[in-house]
Amino acid sequence: YRPMDFMPQRTVSEKDAVYPQNLRDAGIKSYLYVLGTDMLASDRVYVGVIGCRKPSVYGQVVTQKVVAELVYNKCVIVSGFMYGIDMEA
């Protein structure tokens, strides 16, 4: 299974109160697709994970390990949710 299959999912727009103020201040009008709960709290550490579209098995395993450690330490993972490393994150 993939953990995201069991997490609450929602869409947040710039009109929602929980939309991050720094994105609003920058004039970024977009939708955020959120997995989990309380992921937009201002006291969280956000980590962007990017990588290639066709990762090796080694790249996938390392990404899983690094991201698991970050999540365990209460970091929020930010991803473009494209194929490859983004999706793995």
C-alpha positions as CSV (number, residue, x, y, z in Angstrom):
1,Y,0.0,0.0,0.0
2,R,1.0,3.6,-0.3
3,P,0.5,5.8,2.8
4,M,-1.2,8.5,0.8
5,D,-4.1,6.0,0.0
6,F,-5.2,6.3,3.6
7,M,-4.7,10.0,4.3
8,P,-7.4,12.6,4.0
9,Q,-7.2,14.6,0.8
10,R,-8.5,18.1,0.1
11,T,-8.0,21.0,-2.3
12,V,-7.1,24.5,-1.0
13,S,-7.4,27.7,-3.0
14,E,-6.1,31.2,-2.3
15,K,-9.6,32.0,-1.1
16,D,-9.4,29.5,1.8
17,A,-8.3,30.8,5.2
18,V,-5.7,28.0,5.5
19,Y,-3.9,29.1,2.2
20,P,-0.3,30.0,3.2
21,Q,0.1,33.7,3.7
22,N,3.5,33.8,2.0
23,L,2.0,32.5,-1.2
24,R,-0.8,35.0,-1.0
25,D,1.6,37.8,-0.4
26,A,3.6,36.7,-3.4
27,G,0.4,36.9,-5.5
28,I,0.4,33.2,-6.3
29,K,-3.1,32.1,-7.2
30,S,-3.2,28.4,-7.3
31,Y,-4.7,25.3,-5.9
32,L,-2.9,23.2,-3.4
33,Y,-3.7,19.5,-3.2
34,V,-3.2,18.5,0.4
35,L,-2.7,14.9,1.8
36,G,-3.0,14.5,5.5
37,T,-4.3,16.9,8.2
38,D,-2.9,20.2,9.5
39,M,-0.3,20.3,6.8
40,L,-0.5,24.1,6.2
41,A,0.3,25.2,9.7
42,S,2.7,28.1,9.7
43,D,5.0,26.5,12.3
44,R,5.9,23.6,10.0
45,V,9.1,23.0,8.1
46,Y,8.4,22.6,4.4
47,V,10.8,20.6,2.2
48,G,10.6,20.5,-1.6
49,V,11.5,17.3,-3.2
50,I,12.3,17.3,-6.9
51,G,14.0,14.9,-9.2
52,C,14.0,13.1,-12.5
53,R,11.0,11.6,-14.2
54,K,12.5,8.2,-14.7
55,P,14.4,7.4,-11.5
56,S,16.5,4.3,-10.9
57,V,15.5,1.8,-8.3
58,Y,18.3,3.2,-6.1
59,G,16.9,6.8,-6.5
60,Q,13.4,5.5,-5.5
61,V,14.7,3.7,-2.4
62,V,16.8,6.7,-1.3
63,T,13.9,9.1,-1.8
64,Q,11.6,6.8,0.3
65,K,14.1,6.7,3.1
66,V,14.9,10.4,3.1
67,V,11.2,11.4,2.9
68,A,10.2,8.9,5.6
69,E,12.8,10.5,8.0
70,L,11.6,14.0,7.2
71,V,7.9,13.1,7.7
72,Y,8.9,11.3,11.0
73,N,10.4,14.6,12.1
74,K,7.2,16.5,11.3
75,C,8.4,18.1,8.0
76,V,5.8,18.8,5.3
77,I,6.8,17.4,1.9
78,V,6.1,19.7,-1.0
79,S,6.0,18.1,-4.5
80,G,4.8,19.0,-8.0
81,F,3.2,15.5,-8.0
82,M,4.6,14.6,-11.4
83,Y,5.9,11.2,-12.4
84,G,9.2,9.9,-10.9
85,I,10.8,11.3,-7.8
86,D,8.1,13.9,-7.2
87,M,5.5,11.1,-7.0
88,E,7.8,8.9,-4.9
89,A,8.1,11.7,-2.4
